[in-house]
Amino acid sequence: MPQFWFRSNMFHVDPKEDDETNPFCYGKELAQWLKQKFEQLGYSAEQIIPEDFGWCIVLSRDSGLLWVGCTNIRSDLYEKITEEQKSTYIPDGSALTWSVFVGIDKPPIWSTFFANRRAVVQNLEQAAQKIGTDLEAILTSEKQINLVPQP
């Protein structure tokens, strides 16, 4: 599935946002921004929701879930911030490497006829590729976003 990594000074970290996810898992402001961008493209984006990895924007529930995940690379934060420092630590969003990715949740096997399931899954995968193309266009059209290689 499509995934992108970037640096930007556009997104800030709410000191309490990882109370809803996992330690050092940010991306709420990024998810809110992307939700608006997808709505401008005609998607019916649902409210953003916290997940263990960061934040999620559900774009469709038609035949299965199509969604975009928003998070940051955090392995270095686990290494350098102690448990005692965590309660007062607020990272600078411009110093983070952000990651966005397209996800699908296929329908359960029992929910569709077996013969139709392959077509449903193919349609989901094609829709995910389109979302990935749209996501890349959103990111590359924003001058304050600099795509970077996968860390």
ABEGO torsion letter per residue (X at the ends): XBBBBBBBAABBBBAAAAAABBBGBBGAAAAAAAAAAAAAAGBBBBBBBBBAAEBBBBABAAAEBBBBBBBBBAAAAAAABBAAAAAABBBBAAABBBBBBBBBBBBBAAABBAAAAAAAAAAAAAAAAAAAAAAAAAAAABAABBBBBBX
